[in-house]
């Protein structure tokens, strides 16, 4: 029963509305067939099969003729059946045609395909809200080829996400149902960029309650809100206003550094990023020196530092041995970094 309730919450309201209309049409058609059959059985005393056949050919107006001679009462009943039954049939046909012409059925099929896509995701990221901040988050995840799902309530934004074929869930990100539909139990992380600090606080509380191991990053405007978000479980809090102020100072005092970072982030020819790779317990890099891993020989990538327990070794020597828990911080193209992840994940 619990699973059925969760499944019902996962279906968007627009889809439920269409299902209700289809169910209403089917109910009317079945009601006409049953009423007509029972009517002929009572009025004419025919068998159920003969009555059902007469009802079908009467309502559909195929003109096959009467299967048995009709009495006066039978003719009156037939006229009533033609008026009401044919009207209901025409209404049903027009509604079904509208489903195809207006694209409602196509929209439902696309949503079902989208749900199957989301259900297949593993270690993905959940983005709560396609706000101005969320828009850049989505763009960055696309550029760095990471799997993600967007949770949004705004109908216009949902249509935009659908048009761009971006996996999404229509629902309130502060509710358990929406986050469960986005696969929070299988997700690697969640980023909440809703408009108010209060909404982001509720998202963090709900997300951590559903998946305590989830890494959660939240947006905040007020410094007081930042502290509250950290207290309720956020692993990181980003304050766009504060970052904007720092960026303005950097533009003034370190223009060349800022220009370099802009070139790196906004280059259209290739996507260059600073990334990190964790040396897991089953990593083939364990026990090998940095040069033996083959990373330093790859083009379009540079090892910046090695991190362990909060300490950073800048520009590490090539003979540095890799151990479990180390993090390799490197800068390079997304293609080169993906190649390194492939080496690291190789058995």
C-alpha positions as CSV (number, residue, x, y, z in Angstrom):
1,X,0.0,0.0,0.0
2,X,2.9,2.3,0.9
3,X,4.5,1.6,-2.5
4,X,1.3,2.4,-4.3
5,X,1.1,5.8,-2.6
6,X,4.7,6.7,-3.5
7,X,4.0,5.7,-7.1
8,X,0.9,7.9,-7.2
9,X,2.9,10.9,-5.8
10,X,5.5,10.3,-8.5
11,X,3.0,10.8,-11.3
12,X,2.7,14.6,-12.3
13,X,-0.6,16.2,-11.9
14,X,-1.0,16.8,-15.6
15,X,-0.5,13.1,-16.2
16,X,-3.1,12.2,-13.5
17,X,-5.5,14.6,-15.2
18,X,-5.1,12.8,-18.5
19,X,-5.5,9.4,-17.0
20,X,-8.7,10.6,-15.3
21,X,-10.1,11.8,-18.7
22,X,-9.2,8.5,-20.4
23,X,-10.8,6.6,-17.5
24,X,-14.0,8.8,-17.8
25,X,-14.2,8.1,-21.5
26,X,-13.9,4.3,-21.0
27,X,-16.5,4.4,-18.3
28,X,-19.0,6.2,-20.5
29,X,-18.4,3.8,-23.4
30,X,-18.8,0.7,-21.1
31,X,-21.8,2.2,-19.5
32,X,-23.5,2.7,-22.9
33,X,-22.8,-0.9,-24.0
34,X,-24.0,-2.4,-20.7
35,X,-27.1,-0.1,-20.5
36,X,-28.0,-0.9,-24.2
37,X,-27.5,-4.6,-23.7
38,X,-29.6,-4.7,-20.5
39,X,-32.3,-2.6,-22.2
40,X,-32.7,-5.0,-25.1
41,X,-32.7,-7.9,-22.8
42,X,-35.5,-6.4,-20.7
43,X,-37.6,-4.9,-23.6
44,X,-37.2,-7.6,-26.2
45,X,-36.2,-10.6,-24.1
46,X,-33.1,-11.3,-26.3
47,X,-29.9,-13.1,-25.2
48,X,-27.0,-11.0,-23.9
49,X,-24.9,-11.6,-27.0
50,X,-27.7,-10.5,-29.4
51,X,-28.4,-7.5,-27.2
52,X,-24.8,-6.5,-27.1
53,X,-24.4,-6.9,-30.8
54,X,-27.5,-4.8,-31.5
55,X,-26.2,-2.1,-29.1
56,X,-22.8,-2.0,-30.9
57,X,-24.2,-1.7,-34.4
58,X,-26.8,0.9,-33.3
59,X,-24.4,3.2,-31.5
60,X,-21.7,2.9,-34.2
61,X,-24.3,3.5,-36.9
62,X,-22.9,0.8,-39.2
63,X,-26.4,0.1,-40.7
64,X,-26.4,-3.7,-40.6
65,X,-30.0,-3.8,-39.8
66,X,-32.0,-5.4,-37.0
67,X,-31.0,-8.9,-36.0
68,X,-34.6,-9.5,-34.7
69,X,-37.9,-7.6,-35.5
70,X,-38.3,-4.8,-33.0
71,X,-41.5,-4.2,-31.0
72,X,-42.9,-0.7,-30.6
73,X,-41.1,-0.4,-27.2
74,X,-37.9,-1.7,-28.8
75,X,-38.0,1.0,-31.5
76,X,-38.5,3.7,-28.8
77,X,-35.6,2.3,-26.8
78,X,-33.4,2.2,-30.0
79,X,-34.1,5.8,-30.8
80,X,-33.1,6.8,-27.3
81,X,-30.0,4.7,-27.5
82,X,-29.1,6.3,-30.8
83,X,-29.5,9.8,-29.4
84,X,-27.5,9.3,-26.2
85,X,-25.2,6.5,-27.3
86,X,-24.1,8.1,-30.6
87,X,-23.5,11.4,-28.8
88,X,-21.3,9.7,-26.2
89,X,-19.4,7.8,-28.9
90,X,-18.8,11.0,-30.9
91,X,-17.6,12.8,-27.8
92,X,-15.2,9.9,-27.0
93,X,-13.8,9.9,-30.5
94,X,-13.3,13.7,-30.4
95,X,-11.5,13.5,-27.0
96,X,-9.2,10.7,-28.2
97,X,-8.4,12.6,-31.4
98,X,-7.6,15.7,-29.2
99,X,-5.1,13.6,-27.2
100,X,-3.1,12.9,-30.3
101,X,-3.6,16.3,-32.0
102,X,-2.8,18.3,-28.9
103,X,0.1,16.0,-28.0
104,X,-1.1,15.0,-24.6
105,X,-0.6,11.3,-25.2
106,X,2.9,12.0,-26.6
107,X,3.7,14.0,-23.6
108,X,2.7,11.2,-21.3
109,X,4.9,8.7,-23.2
110,X,7.8,11.1,-23.0
111,X,7.3,11.4,-19.3
112,X,7.2,7.7,-18.9
113,X,10.4,7.4,-20.9
114,X,11.9,10.2,-18.7
115,X,10.9,8.3,-15.5
116,X,12.6,5.1,-16.8
117,X,15.7,7.1,-17.5
118,X,15.8,8.5,-14.0
119,X,15.1,5.1,-12.4
120,X,18.2,3.8,-14.2
121,X,20.6,6.5,-12.9
122,X,23.1,5.6,-10.2
123,X,25.6,8.0,-8.4
124,X,23.9,11.0,-10.0
125,X,23.3,14.5,-8.7
126,X,19.9,16.1,-7.8
127,X,19.5,19.8,-8.6
128,X,16.6,21.4,-6.6
129,X,15.2,24.3,-8.6
130,X,16.2,25.7,-12.0
131,X,16.8,29.2,-10.5
132,X,19.3,31.6,-11.9
133,X,21.9,29.8,-9.9
134,X,20.5,26.4,-10.8
135,X,20.7,27.3,-14.5
136,X,24.5,27.6,-14.2
137,X,24.7,24.4,-12.1
138,X,22.9,22.5,-14.8
139,X,25.1,24.0,-17.5
140,X,28.3,23.0,-15.7
141,X,27.1,19.4,-15.0
142,X,26.3,19.0,-18.7
143,X,29.7,20.4,-19.8
144,X,31.5,18.0,-17.4
145,X,29.4,15.0,-18.5
146,X,27.8,14.2,-15.2
147,X,24.4,12.5,-14.7
148,X,21.8,14.6,-12.9
149,X,18.1,15.1,-12.3
150,X,16.4,18.5,-11.8
151,X,13.4,18.9,-9.4
152,X,11.2,21.8,-10.3
153,X,7.6,23.0,-9.8
154,X,7.3,25.8,-12.4
155,X,5.4,24.5,-15.4
156,X,7.2,26.8,-17.9
157,X,10.6,25.6,-16.7
158,X,9.4,22.0,-16.8
159,X,8.5,22.5,-20.5
160,X,11.9,24.0,-21.1
161,X,13.7,21.0,-19.4
162,X,11.5,18.6,-21.4
163,X,12.4,20.4,-24.7
164,X,16.1,20.1,-23.8
165,X,15.7,16.4,-22.9
166,X,17.1,17.1,-19.4
167,X,16.0,14.5,-16.8
168,X,13.6,16.1,-14.4
169,X,10.9,15.6,-11.8
170,X,7.9,17.8,-11.5
171,X,7.4,18.4,-7.8
172,X,8.3,20.3,-4.6
173,X,11.9,19.6,-3.7
174,X,11.0,20.1,0.0
175,X,8.8,16.9,0.0
176,X,10.0,13.3,0.3
177,X,8.0,12.2,-2.7
178,X,9.7,14.5,-5.2
179,X,13.2,13.6,-3.9
180,X,12.4,9.8,-3.9
181,X,11.2,10.2,-7.5
182,X,14.6,11.8,-8.3
183,X,16.4,8.7,-7.0
184,X,17.8,10.2,-3.8
185,X,18.6,6.8,-2.3
186,X,21.0,6.1,-5.3
187,X,22.3,9.7,-5.7
188,X,25.9,10.8,-5.0
189,X,24.9,14.4,-4.1
190,X,22.3,17.1,-4.0
191,X,22.5,20.8,-4.8
192,X,19.6,23.0,-3.6
193,X,19.3,26.5,-5.3
194,X,15.8,27.5,-4.3
195,X,14.9,31.1,-4.0
196,X,14.7,31.4,-0.2
197,X,17.0,30.2,2.6
198,X,14.0,28.7,4.4
199,X,13.2,26.5,1.4
200,X,16.8,25.4,1.1
201,X,16.8,24.6,4.8
202,X,13.8,22.3,4.4
203,X,15.4,20.6,1.4
204,X,18.6,19.8,3.4
205,X,16.5,18.4,6.3
206,X,14.4,16.3,4.0
207,X,17.4,15.1,1.9
208,X,19.5,14.1,4.9
209,X,16.6,12.3,6.5
210,X,16.2,10.2,3.4
211,X,19.9,9.6,2.7
212,X,22.3,10.5,5.5
213,X,25.3,9.6,3.4
214,X,24.3,12.1,0.7
215,X,26.6,15.0,0.1
216,X,24.5,18.2,0.1
217,X,25.5,21.7,-1.1
218,X,23.0,24.5,-0.4
219,X,22.7,28.1,-1.5
220,X,22.3,30.8,1.1
221,X,21.9,34.6,1.1
222,X,22.2,35.4,4.8
223,X,25.2,34.5,7.0
224,X,22.9,33.4,9.7
225,X,21.2,31.0,7.3
226,X,24.6,29.6,6.4
227,X,25.2,28.5,10.0
228,X,21.7,26.9,10.2
229,X,22.2,25.0,7.0
230,X,25.5,23.6,8.2
231,X,23.9,22.6,11.5
232,X,21.1,20.6,9.9
233,X,23.5,18.7,7.7
234,X,24.6,20.6,4.7
235,X,28.1,19.6,3.7
236,X,28.8,22.9,2.1
237,X,27.0,26.3,1.8
238,X,27.6,28.7,-1.1
239,X,26.7,32.4,-0.8
240,X,26.4,33.9,-4.3
241,X,26.4,37.5,-3.0
242,X,29.7,36.9,-1.1
243,X,31.3,35.2,-4.1
244,X,30.2,38.1,-6.3
245,X,31.9,40.5,-4.0
246,X,35.1,38.5,-4.0
247,X,35.0,38.3,-7.8
248,X,34.7,42.0,-8.1
249,X,37.8,42.5,-5.9
250,X,39.7,39.9,-8.0
251,X,38.8,41.7,-11.2
252,X,40.3,44.8,-9.7
253,X,43.5,43.4,-8.1
254,X,44.2,40.1,-10.1
255,X,42.8,40.7,-13.6
256,X,45.2,38.3,-15.4
257,X,44.3,35.4,-13.0
258,X,40.6,36.1,-13.5
259,X,41.0,36.3,-17.3
260,X,42.8,32.9,-17.2
261,X,40.0,31.3,-15.1
262,X,37.4,32.8,-17.4
263,X,39.2,31.4,-20.5
264,X,39.3,28.0,-18.8
265,X,35.7,28.0,-17.8
266,X,34.2,29.6,-20.9
267,X,36.3,28.2,-23.7
268,X,34.1,26.9,-26.5
269,X,36.8,24.9,-28.2
270,X,37.4,22.6,-25.2
271,X,36.2,22.2,-21.7
272,X,39.0,22.6,-19.1
273,X,38.4,22.1,-15.4
274,X,40.1,21.5,-12.1
275,X,39.0,18.1,-10.9
276,X,39.7,15.6,-8.1
277,X,40.1,11.8,-8.2
278,X,39.9,9.8,-4.9
279,X,42.1,6.8,-4.5
280,X,39.7,4.2,-3.3
281,X,40.5,0.9,-1.5
282,X,40.2,-1.1,-4.8
283,X,42.1,1.4,-6.9
284,X,44.8,0.0,-9.2
285,X,46.9,3.1,-8.4
286,X,47.6,2.0,-4.8
287,X,51.3,1.3,-4.3
288,X,52.3,2.9,-7.5
289,X,54.2,6.1,-7.9
290,X,52.7,9.1,-9.6
291,X,54.7,8.4,-12.7
292,X,53.8,4.7,-12.7
293,X,50.1,5.5,-12.8
294,X,50.6,7.0,-16.3
295,X,48.8,10.3,-15.4
296,X,51.8,12.5,-15.9
297,X,52.3,11.2,-19.4
298,X,48.8,12.0,-20.6
299,X,48.4,15.1,-22.8
300,X,46.1,18.0,-21.8
301,X,46.3,17.3,-18.0
302,X,48.5,18.5,-15.2
303,X,48.6,17.2,-11.6
304,X,48.3,20.3,-9.3
305,X,48.5,18.6,-5.9
306,X,47.9,15.5,-3.8
307,X,45.6,15.8,-0.8
308,X,45.4,13.5,2.3
309,X,43.6,14.2,5.6
310,X,43.3,18.0,4.8
311,X,47.0,18.4,3.9
312,X,48.0,19.4,0.4
313,X,51.2,18.6,-1.4
314,X,51.6,21.2,-4.2
315,X,53.3,20.1,-7.4
316,X,54.0,16.6,-6.0
317,X,57.2,14.8,-7.0
318,X,56.7,12.1,-9.6
319,X,58.0,9.3,-7.3
320,X,55.2,10.0,-4.7
321,X,53.5,6.7,-3.9
322,X,49.7,6.6,-4.1
323,X,47.9,5.4,-0.9
324,X,44.2,4.7,-0.1
325,X,42.3,7.9,0.7
326,X,44.6,10.2,-1.2
327,X,43.0,12.7,-3.6
328,X,44.7,13.7,-6.9
329,X,43.9,17.3,-7.7
330,X,44.5,18.0,-11.4
331,X,43.6,20.4,-14.2
332,X,42.9,19.4,-17.8
333,X,40.3,18.8,-20.4
334,X,37.2,16.9,-19.6
335,X,38.2,14.2,-22.2
336,X,41.6,13.7,-20.5
337,X,40.1,13.6,-17.0
338,X,37.5,11.0,-18.2
339,X,40.4,8.9,-19.5
340,X,42.1,9.0,-16.1
341,X,38.9,8.0,-14.4
342,X,38.8,5.1,-16.8
343,X,42.3,4.0,-15.8
344,X,41.5,4.5,-12.1
345,X,38.3,2.4,-12.3
346,X,40.0,-0.4,-14.3
347,X,40.3,-3.7,-12.5
